[in-house]
Amino acid sequence: MSLMIYLNNAATSWPKPSSVCEAVQACLMDTPASQFRGGSAILKKDTEERCREKLGKLLGIHAHDRIFFTSGATESLNTVLCGLDYGEEGRGILATQTEHNSVLRPLMNQPVFKKHPVTIISCLENGAVTRNALEKGLKEAMENTGKNPSALIVNHCSNVTGYVQDMKLIGNFARENNLLLLVDVSQSAGCIPVDADSWRADGVIFTGHKSLLGIQGTGGFFIRKGLELKPLKYGGTGRNSQQLTYEDGDYEYEVGTQNLPGIRALLAGVEFVLETGVDRIKEKEERMMKLLYEGLGKIPGVQVYGSFAECKGPVMSLNFQGLKSSDAAYILENGYEITVRAGLHCSPLIHEAMGTKNSGTVRVSVSWFTKEEEILAFLEAAGQIAVSLRGAD
């Protein structure tokens, strides 16, 4: 067993529950089975359907049959953002400053958005999106186009600061202004309560390899029934193979050979989360984060972005005065065997609000499996690095 301390769970959670590893192995050992393909009855209820049901329970989605699997949040976001009908030309899209590049890059590069301008909703330094910022962004969009925007996309939990958005506020704002509400729960699903139905979300995007405790290459999206969503991909589905065109918009979103080992792993991860309890996971991770915030607050020369009172997700950003974030991460990994992440974390716009767009930050993130002694070891290492930097001055 490695002695490495892993504090990069916001990228990919590790370790995984043993049940997840066993699920992959079992799937590879079993006779292959694909949904709708062939007459085999290897599973009484296929893996995809069981995983949809469990995800629906975890994410607060009653219509779990509207959950579709992809290779991850990036494919999901491209499918949803580029496939939606935003109405007449000129109706824009609102996106927050906290968004990941899997949102920002489709919005900035796909041809569909040349007809639907994007307005960025500003956030506070800690990542919070306020009512005033939403109203200001809406007004700006309407002044620029003369038309009401059609959609709002929001990152539920920042992967940079750990700030968790007030979804009641944002959901109310979306309904009041007749906006489609799309929510990226990649960083929150599995460790922070998600209730998509109560938010009245029109679309929800998730990934499998973070706090859902699955493996890389898994994820998916929910899209409300009645929304027209043109797929990015077409191909075999195993049913109604004579149909070659989808003239009535009766689209299918799971084409080609599905990643069944990944979905089996995702099912095991979601079951682990449900059995453990999201509230229990959240409580433990908050305890670890409180230790981090309190400990780092006592170390001169360490700047922490946000506070425990404001940022309730299992991720935080910091910097050492006089040290590049990339150098700090290198020292932690090679000098102390502690894995963190440095840089902009694929979310460049929030760093403008934080004042770190040129330097980035050191990101520390925990999981259900993070131990208190690992947090204390990180704090000791951070203290030693800070002392050495003061000595260098």
Disulfide bonds with the S-S distance in Angstrom:
none
